[in-house]
Amino acid sequence: MHPHTDPASPKIAVRGLYKRFDGATVNALEHIDLDIGANEFVTFVGASGCGKSTLLRTIGGLEVQTAGELLVDGRAVTGPGIDRAMVFQHYSLYPWMTVLENIRFCRQLAAHTKDRTSSDVEAASGRADALLRLMGLQNVAGAWPNQLSGGMQQRVAIARALMGRPDIVLMDEPFGALDAQTREVMHDLIRYVHRLEKATIVFVTHDVEEALYLGQRVVLMAPRPGRIDTIYDVPFGDQRTQDLKHAPEFLRLKRDILERIRETSGMKTDLEQLQRLSGAAAETV
């Protein structure tokens, strides 16, 4: 278990959680048991249909489990809350607002404005300026979203998610639409943000390299029904550079996880069948 995790008081506790969508013949999630500690960075990988995004949305309060228990700070999750912020693959910025207005937007919602004083307004303004600097957005504060690259738009979306100082940040393939070079920059940026903000980050990705580079633990889920198959402790410490991705121990762990994903998804069997068919076809030529 990672040293940031306190087993006595997990930030997020999932107990015997099941989820079945109406009309489905297989559970989307089945018997999920997991503890995630305060300030932990946990990444989720797995084949399509393994339920990793469904689990993330359930933690966020956007889905309701069919059975089981989901607790944040010991309290049952009954819906979305200001303690949990979500960042999706598609940026969902408001096109009629500038970068700064998008970042400040959540502070204008009723949950944040109730009983607000002038000192609160001043603190929120300072928070927005600090996030602009943190995310490298000072020079585009007055720009419209459609004037920005994908990477810059995602920086705005992350800054907006952080504006309310959430305890938990839930990220669903947030860098999936970015090019490889921009993804690398975002990897180091989100690790830096994690160190500064001290939030718990739960990060869903289909990219095993991304999961290993970012996470303190990697949770591998298997499909049909969606379930936790293996949890890997990532042994690379908190000080990481891009060179780590080429280290033998990193590549070995990446290979092990990819192999397990193939095994749990049935892909390995499909590949073996394809190889046999290819061999048979070659013999008849």
C-alpha positions in Angstrom: 0.0 0.0 0.0 1.3 3.5 -0.8 2.5 5.6 2.2 -0.1 8.3 1.4 -2.9 5.8 2.0 -4.3 5.6 5.5 -6.2 2.3 5.7 -8.0 3.4 8.9 -9.6 6.4 7.1 -9.7 6.2 3.3 -10.7 9.3 1.4 -12.8 7.1 -0.9 -14.1 3.7 0.2 -15.9 1.4 -2.2 -17.6 -1.7 -0.6 -19.2 -4.5 -2.6 -20.3 -2.1 -5.3 -22.5 -3.4 -8.2 -23.9 -1.5 -11.2 -26.3 -2.8 -13.8 -27.8 -0.6 -16.4 -31.5 -1.1 -17.4 -31.8 -3.8 -20.0 -28.2 -5.0 -19.7 -27.5 -8.7 -19.4 -24.1 -8.3 -17.7 -23.2 -6.1 -14.7 -21.3 -3.0 -15.7 -19.6 -3.3 -12.3 -19.5 -6.2 -10.0 -18.1 -6.6 -6.4 -15.9 -3.6 -6.4 -13.9 -3.2 -3.2 -11.3 -0.4 -3.1 -9.8 2.2 -0.7 -8.2 5.4 -2.0 -6.3 7.6 0.4 -6.1 11.3 0.8 -3.7 12.9 -1.6 -3.2 9.6 -3.5 -3.0 9.6 -7.3 -4.6 6.4 -8.6 -4.9 5.5 -12.2 -7.3 3.0 -13.8 -6.7 1.0 -17.0 -8.4 -1.9 -18.7 -10.0 -3.1 -21.9 -13.1 -1.4 -23.3 -16.2 -2.3 -21.3 -14.4 -2.9 -18.0 -16.4 -0.2 -16.2 -13.6 2.2 -15.3 -15.5 5.3 -16.5 -18.7 4.0 -14.9 -16.9 3.7 -11.6 -15.4 7.1 -11.9 -18.8 8.6 -12.7 -20.3 6.8 -9.7 -17.6 8.3 -7.4 -18.5 11.7 -8.9 -22.2 11.1 -8.2 -23.2 11.1 -11.9 -24.2 7.5 -11.7 -26.0 5.6 -8.9 -24.8 2.1 -7.9 -27.3 -0.8 -8.0 -26.0 -2.2 -4.8 -23.1 -1.7 -2.4 -21.6 1.2 -0.6 -19.6 4.2 -1.8 -18.2 6.6 0.9 -16.2 9.8 0.7 -14.8 10.9 4.1 -17.1 8.2 5.6 -20.3 9.7 4.2 -22.4 8.0 1.5 -22.2 9.6 -2.0 -25.8 10.6 -3.0 -25.0 12.9 -5.9 -22.4 15.4 -7.2 -20.7 17.6 -4.7 -18.3 20.6 -4.5 -15.8 18.3 -2.8 -15.4 16.4 -6.1 -14.5 17.9 -9.5 -14.5 16.2 -12.9 -12.4 16.7 -15.9 -13.4 14.9 -19.1 -11.7 14.2 -22.4 -13.8 16.8 -24.2 -13.1 20.2 -22.7 -16.7 21.4 -22.2 -15.7 25.1 -21.9 -18.2 27.8 -22.4 -17.5 29.4 -25.8 -19.1 32.7 -24.8 -16.7 33.1 -21.8 -13.1 34.1 -21.8 -10.4 31.8 -20.3 -10.6 33.7 -17.0 -14.4 33.7 -16.9 -14.4 30.0 -17.6 -12.1 29.4 -14.6 -14.1 31.6 -12.3 -17.4 30.1 -13.4 -17.9 27.5 -10.6 -17.5 30.3 -8.0 -20.7 31.9 -9.4 -22.8 28.8 -8.7 -25.3 28.8 -5.8 -23.3 26.3 -3.8 -20.3 28.7 -3.7 -22.1 32.1 -3.4 -24.3 31.4 -0.4 -23.4 33.7 2.5 -20.4 35.0 0.5 -18.6 38.0 1.8 -16.4 40.6 0.0 -13.3 38.9 1.4 -14.5 35.6 -0.1 -14.8 37.4 -3.5 -11.3 38.8 -3.1 -9.9 35.3 -2.2 -11.7 33.8 -5.2 -10.1 36.4 -7.5 -6.7 35.6 -6.1 -7.3 31.9 -6.5 -8.2 32.4 -10.2 -5.0 34.5 -10.8 -3.0 31.8 -9.0 -4.5 29.0 -11.2 -3.8 31.1 -14.3 -0.1 31.2 -13.3 0.0 27.6 -12.2 -1.4 26.4 -15.5 0.6 28.8 -17.7 -2.5 30.7 -18.9 -1.6 34.3 -17.9 -1.0 35.3 -21.5 -4.4 34.0 -22.7 -6.6 35.1 -19.8 -8.8 37.2 -22.1 -8.9 34.8 -25.0 -11.9 32.8 -26.2 -11.8 28.9 -26.0 -11.9 28.6 -29.8 -8.6 30.6 -30.0 -6.7 28.0 -28.0 -5.1 24.7 -28.9 -6.5 21.5 -27.4 -3.8 21.3 -24.8 -4.4 24.9 -23.7 -8.2 24.3 -23.5 -7.6 21.3 -21.3 -5.4 23.4 -19.0 -8.4 25.8 -18.7 -10.7 22.9 -17.9 -8.3 21.6 -15.2 -8.0 25.1 -13.7 -11.8 25.5 -13.6 -12.0 22.1 -11.8 -9.5 23.2 -9.2 -11.1 26.6 -8.6 -13.3 25.4 -5.8 -10.4 23.6 -4.0 -12.0 20.2 -4.4 -10.7 17.4 -2.2 -11.0 14.9 -5.1 -10.4 15.4 -8.8 -11.9 12.8 -11.1 -10.3 12.7 -14.6 -11.8 10.6 -17.4 -9.1 10.2 -20.2 -8.4 14.0 -20.0 -5.5 13.8 -22.4 -6.9 11.2 -24.8 -7.5 13.7 -27.6 -4.1 15.4 -27.4 -1.0 14.7 -29.5 1.9 12.8 -28.0 4.1 15.8 -27.4 1.3 17.8 -25.7 0.4 14.8 -23.6 4.0 14.6 -22.2 3.8 18.3 -21.1 0.4 17.7 -19.5 1.7 14.6 -17.7 4.4 16.7 -15.9 1.9 19.5 -15.3 -0.7 17.3 -13.6 1.9 15.7 -11.4 3.1 19.2 -10.4 -0.5 20.3 -9.7 -1.0 17.1 -7.6 2.0 18.0 -5.5 0.9 21.6 -5.0 -2.8 21.1 -4.5 -2.7 18.0 -2.4 -6.0 16.7 -3.8 -6.8 13.0 -4.3 -6.7 12.3 -8.1 -8.6 9.4 -9.7 -7.5 9.1 -13.3 -9.0 6.8 -16.0 -7.0 6.1 -19.1 -6.6 3.5 -21.8 -2.8 4.3 -22.0 -0.8 2.0 -19.8 2.3 4.2 -20.1 0.3 7.2 -19.0 -1.2 5.2 -16.0 2.3 4.1 -14.8 4.0 7.5 -15.2 1.2 9.4 -13.3 -0.1 6.9 -10.7 1.1 5.8 -7.3 -1.1 2.8 -7.9 -2.5 1.3 -11.1 -5.9 -0.4 -10.8 -6.4 -2.9 -13.7 -10.1 -3.6 -14.4 -11.5 -6.5 -16.4 -14.6 -6.6 -18.5 -17.9 -8.6 -18.7 -18.6 -8.0 -15.8 -16.6 -5.0 -14.9 -14.4 -5.8 -11.9 -11.0 -5.1 -10.4 -8.5 -7.7 -11.6 -5.1 -6.5 -10.2 -3.8 -3.6 -8.3 -0.1 -2.6 -9.0 1.9 -0.5 -6.6 4.1 1.8 -8.7 7.6 1.7 -7.3 9.1 4.8 -8.9 8.7 7.4 -6.1 7.4 10.9 -6.5 10.3 12.5 -8.4 9.8 11.4 -12.1 11.0 12.6 -15.4 10.1 11.6 -18.9 13.3 9.5 -19.1 11.6 7.1 -16.7 9.4 5.9 -19.5 12.5 4.3 -21.1 13.9 2.6 -18.0 14.0 -1.2 -18.0 11.9 -1.6 -14.9 9.2 0.8 -16.2 9.1 -1.1 -19.6 8.9 -4.4 -17.8 5.9 -3.3 -15.6 4.2 -1.8 -18.7 4.6 -5.1 -20.5 3.2 -7.1 -17.6 0.1 -4.8 -17.4 -0.5 -4.9 -21.2 -0.2 -8.7 -21.1 -2.7 -8.9 -18.3 -5.1 -6.6 -20.1 -4.9 -8.9 -23.2 -5.6 -11.9 -21.0 -8.6 -10.4 -19.2 -10.2 -9.1 -22.4 -9.8 -12.3 -24.4 -7.7 -10.4 -26.9 -4.8 -12.9 -26.5 -7.0 -15.7 -27.6 -8.2 -13.7 -30.6 -4.6 -12.9 -31.6 -3.6 -16.6 -31.3 -6.6 -17.6 -33.5 -5.6 -15.0 -36.0 -2.0 -16.3 -36.0 -3.2 -19.8 -36.6 -5.4 -18.7 -39.4 -2.6 -16.8 -41.0 -0.3 -19.8 -40.7 -3.0 -22.1 -42.2 -3.4 -19.6 -45.1 0.3 -19.5 -45.7 0.5 -23.3 -45.9 -2.2 -23.4 -48.6 -0.4 -20.9 -50.8 
